[in-house]
Amino acid sequence: MKNLKTPWRREKHSNSLPEVFSSINIPKDAGFWKKLFAFAGPGLMIAVGYMDPGNWATDIAGGAKFGYTLLSVVLISNLFAMVLQHLSVKLGVVAERDLAQACRDHFNPTTNFILWVLCEIAIAACDLAEVIGSAIALNLLFGIPLTWGVAITIADVFIILFLQAKGFRVIESIIAGLTFVILGSFAYEIILSKPDIFPLLAGLVPQKEVIANPSMLYIAIGILGATVMPHNLYLHSSIVQTRNYKRNHDGKKEAIKFATIDSTVSLFIAFFINAAILIVAAATFHTTGNHDIADIHDAHQMLAPILGTSFASIFFAIALLASGQNSTLTGTLAGQIVMEGFLNIRLKPWLRRLITRSIAVIPALIVTILYGEKGTTDLLVLSQVILSMQLSFAVIPLIMFTNSKLKMGAFVNKPWLQVLVWIISGTILTLNIILLYQTFTEM
């Protein structure tokens, strides 16, 4: 490993996602809103990872079992995400490397290989959530058996290839559209569920019970893993480079400002959606004594009779399908970035996607065939805990690089930010150690 006091290598390196690098023009001498619109897009693509089907399983389980208590975990997770995605933006803009490329540049081959394997595990866990979520949504909307639904998700490979050929702005627009479908669906669900405002607000305040109660901690860390996604840090540091901003000090400073606004606003939308899922579960299930609703199927079936309209269940399923498809698009790009960045191997997009999809589809099919609906729900929650376990291996290198004066120059993290990001990293690491200890001592 090279010393953090050394700058980046001077030799030429390949651009991240070279087919779309610097492909979206930023208007010169334009006003604030025009420039913000030009930079807008990557934030929503990142926010998708914070509202994927894995979030649904953890948020429904948390809301049904513990009411509004875990809302504070959703809030804290999103605040963590805003800070970490800002660091990801800085790395991509200043170093003109994605996080995987930065690791390859800095660490020795053995360390890089280990980091790559861990990241691939995280992407497989995320892909697993997308596969199961989409299959469940197809089952709820059209009655397609889960096994067939899982198999159908392989077709996503070809949909994504078609969209990539149309240009990066098209992908961003589709993701934005699907995101607002999810947002509208849950706004409707909240209005129907009529949550109690004061208990809801109290849930935003952290409680020590979250740490003390093992089952609550398990779901809390699942929420953390579902919210702060490790592969999103790799993805954001790459797609921020799709903008054709001036590659000088002022241009980079402006790019960081607008890209940070884009991601922060987008993550506020993700927070609302995440919180809405938990609030709806708390207001409809927990308050009516249905504390054991952790299954998306059960949640879908119970919404209509409790809320008094079949539209509640329909909007729930539509939002779930939109969530799964959104996550598929961003997961594809993240997989490409990680493999190309760490290994400098460029596979054809269809082959790369087929490999990652197969890794997710095979275990999902096995669990669906052997254990049915209950097994898929347990697998969803477990996938989010796996994501949380991998998080530190992406967060720590990101902090190391952006805290380094010689690597970031004038854009190095300010002292207060350096302290804050290490606190965030330490919190994530500590919670995971506690979870592991409790898991193994209870076995």
N, C-alpha and C positions, 0 to 999 in steps of 0.2 A: 504494500500500500504506500502510495506517495504521500508526502507530508502535506497537510492542509495549508501550509504556508507557501506552497508552490502554486503558480497560476495554472490555467488549463494548458494542455499541450498546444503547441503552435501549428503542428501539422494539420493539413486540411482534413476535416471530418465530413461525412455525408450528412445532409440535412435530415431532420426528423420528418417522417411522412413526405418524402421528396415530391410526390405527385401533386401535393396541394400546398407545399411550402410557399409562403409569401404570395398566395394566389388571390387574396381578397384585398382590393385597394382601399386605402384610407384617404378620404378627401382632404386635400391640402387647403389651409386657410379657411376651413369650415368652422361653424359654430360648435358649441359643446354638445348639443343633442344629435347633430349629424354625425359627429365623430363617435359618440357613444353608441349610436345605432350601428355604425360600421364595425365597432369592436364587439357588439353584442352577438351572442351565439354560443361561444365556447362555455360560458357560464351555465347556460341551460343544459348543455350536453353533460357537464359535470354534475349538475343538480339531479339529473336522471338517476345517477348511481345512489342518490340519497333517498330515493322513493321507489326502489325496485321491489319486486315481489317478496324478497327476503325481509324487507322492512315491514311488509304487511303482516307476516307471520309473527314477528317479534312484537309489533305494536298491538295487534289484536290480542295476543296472549297477555301482554302487559296490562292493557286496558281492562280486559275481562276479569283478570285475576286480582289486580291491585288498584283498580279505579284510575284516578288521575295522578297517583303518586309518581309514576315514572315519566310524567311530562317534563319534569326537571332534567331527566337524563336526555330526552329528545332535544331540549333547549341547549344544554351544555355541549352535547355532541355536535350540534349545528354551529355553535360558537367556535368550538375546536376546529371544525371543518373550514370555517371562514378564514381563520388565521393560517391554517396549513395550505389551503388553496392559494392564498396570497403568496406564500413562499414558493409554491409551484410555479406561479406566474412569473415571479422574479427570476427564478432559475432559467426558465425557458427564454425569457426576453433578454436577460443580461448575458448569459453564457451561450445562448443559441444552441442549447442542447436540451433534450428531454432528460428526465431523471435517470433513465436506463443508460443513455449515452454518457451522462456525467459519471455514473458508477463505473462504467467500462473504462473511462478515461482515468479514473482515480485509483480504483482498487485492483489488486492482483487477480489473475484469472480464476484462481480457486474461490476467492471471496465472491467474485462476480457470478460464478456458476451457482454457488449456494443461494445468492440473492435472487438469481433468475429462477431457480427451482421453486423457492418460496413464493415468488410472485406468480408463477404459473399455477401453483396450488390455490392462491387467492383468486385468480381469474377463473379457475375451474369451479371453485365454490360459488363465485358470483354467477357464472354461466349456469350452474346447477339450479340456482334460484330462479333465473330467467326461464329456463326450460320448464320447471315445475309450475311456475306462476302462469306462464302462457297456456300450458296444458290444462290447468285447473280452470282458467278463464274460458277456454274453448269448451270444456265440459259443462260449465255453468250456463253458457250462452246457447250452445247448440246440442248439448247432450252427447258430445263426442267422448268415448271412453278415454280415461287418462292415459292408458298405454298408447293408443293411437295419437292422442294429443301430443305426447312426448315425441313420437316419431315424426309428426307433422312439422315440429319446430326445426327439423333439419332443413326444411325449405327456406328458412331465414337466410341461409347462405347465399342463395341466388337473388333474393330481394335486396340484400345489402350490396352485392356486386353491381346490381342494376343502378342503385341509388348513388354509389360511389362514382360511377361513370358520368353521372349528371352534374357533378360538381359539389364542393363542400358546403356551399350555401344552401343547396337543396336539402342536404342531410340536416343541417341546422334548422331549417324551416319546418321540416317534418317533425323533428323532435320537439320544437316549440309548440306546434299544433297539438301533438299528443299530450304534452305536459298540461296544456290548458284544458284539454278534455278531462284529465285526472283532477285538476283544480276545480273545474266546474262541478264535476260529479260529487266531490266531497263537500263542497260548499252546500250543495243540495242535501247531502246526508246530514250535515250538522244542523241545518235548519229543521229537518224532520225530527232529529233526535232530541232537540231542546235540552242541551246539557245545563247543569247547574253552574252558574257563573262563578260563585265564590269558591266552591270546592275545586273548580277548574283552575282558578287563579292561584289557589293554595298549592296545587300540584306543580306549579312552576318553581316553587321554592324547594331546594334539595333537602332530603330527609336522611338521617343517619341509618334508618331502617334499611335503606337500599343496600348498604354495605353489610349490615348485620344479618339480613335474611338471605340464606344461600340461594333459594329459588328465585327471589327477586333480583339478586345479583347476577344470576345466570341470564335472565331475560334482559337486565340492564346492559350487560356486556354484549349481548346479542344486538341490542339497539345501537350501541356504540359501534360495533363491527358493521352493522347495516348502514350506519350513517357516514362515518369517516372511512371511506373505502380506500384501501391501499392502491389499487390500480388507477384510481382517479388522480392521484398525485403524478403518476407517470403520464396519464392521458393529458392532463391540463398543461403540463410543461411542454407538451408537443403541439397541441392544437392552437395554443396562443400564438405560435409562430406562423400560422396560416395568414396572418395579417401582414400587409405590405407597408409597414411603418418604416421610418428612417432608422437605419441601423447605426445611429450615433447616440451620444449621451441624452440629448433633448428628446429624440425620437423614442428611445427606450423608456425614459422617464414618463412620457405621455402614455406609452403603451401599457406600462405597469399601472398607471392611474386608472385608465379606462377599463382595462381587463379586470382589475380588482373590483371596480364598481359593478361590472357585469356579473362577476361570480358571486359577490356579496348579495346583490338583489336576487339573483337566481336561487341562492341558498335560503333566503328568506321565504321564497315560494315553496321550496322543498320542506322547510320547517313547518309551514302551514299545513302541507299535505300530510307529513309524518304525524304532526300533532293531531290533525283531523281524524286520521285512522284510529289513533289511540283514544281520542275523545268520543268518537262514535261507539267504539267498543265499550268504553266505560259507561257512557250514558244509556246504551241499549242493553248491554249484557250484565255488567257489574251491578248496576242499580236494580236490576230485576232478579238478582240472585243466580244468574247463569255465569258463575265464576270460572267454569272449566272450558269455556269456548276458546280454544286455541287453534282450531281447525278452520281454514278459510271456507271450506264447504259448509260447516256448521254455521259460521257467521253469515254466509249468504242466505241460508235457509231460514235463519232466525230473524233477519232484518225485516222481511216483509210482514210477518205476523205481529212483531213488536211495534213497528212503526206504522202499520196499518195501510201500506201501499206496496204493490208489487214493483213499482218503479224504483224503490230503494234497492232491491236486489239486482235489478237490471243495471242501474247506474254503477253499482258496486262491481259487477262483473266486467262492464265496459272499461271502467277505470283500471281494473286489474290487467286486462288484455293490453291496453295502451301502455301500462307500466312495463309489462314484459317485453313488448316490441321496442320500446324506447331503450331499455337496458341492453337489448340484443345489439342495437346499432353501436352504442358506445363501447360495449364489451369487445366487439370485433376490432375496433380501432386500437383499444388498449392492448389486446393480444398481439397485434401487428407491431406496435411501438415497443413493447417489452422484448419480443424476440429479436427484432432488428437492432434495438438499442444495446442489449446485453451481449448478443452473440454475433452481431453484424451479419446475420443470415437473412437473405431476402427470399421468402417463398412466394409463390403465386398466391394472390389473395384468397382464391377459392379453396386452395389446398390448406392454407393456414386456418381458415375458418372451419373447414371440415374437420381438421384435427381437434381444435378446441371444442367444437360442438359435440364430437364423438366422445370426448372425455367427460362431458356433462351428461350426454344422452344415455350412455351405457349404465352408469350407476342409478340414474333416475328411472330407467326402464326396469332394472332389477328390483329396486325398492318398490316401485309401483306394482309390479307383478306379484311380489312376495307379500307385501304388507298393505297395499291399497292406499286409501286416502290418509289414514293415520300415519303411515310410514312417510308419506311425502311431506306432511306437515312437520314431523320431527326432523326430517332431513333439511327442510327450509331453515328452521331455527338453528340447527347445528351448523349449517353452511355460514350463517352470519357470525357465529362464535369463532369458526375457523378464520374468517376474514379479520376479526378483531385480533386474533393471535398473530396474524401476519403483519399487522399494521406497523408495529415498531420497526420492522426491517425496511420499511419504506420511509417512515418518518425520520428516523435517526440520520440516515445519509442526507436527506433533504435539509435538515437543520444544520448538519456539519458544513455542507457546501455554502448555504446562504449566510452562515455566520462567519465565513472565512473572508477576510479583507482582501487577500490577494486573488481569490477566485471571483469575488463580486465587485471589487473596487469601490467606487463611490456608492454602490447600491447595497453594500453589506448591511445586514440587519442592525438596527439601532440597539444599544445596550439593553434598553427595557424590553425590546422584542426578543432579543436573545434569551433573556431570563424567562420570559413568558412561554416561549416555544419549548424550552427545556422542561418547564413545569407541566405543560401539556403532555409532552412525551413521557415524563416520569409518571404522570397520572395514568396514562394508558397502560404503561408497562406494569405498574403496581396492581391495577385492577385485574390484569390478566394473570399475574402471579397468584393473587388471592383466589381467583376462579379455579386455576389449576390445582392449588392446594386443597380447596374444598371439594373439588371433583374427585381427586384421588383418595382423600381421607374418608370419603363416604362410599367408596367402591367396596 
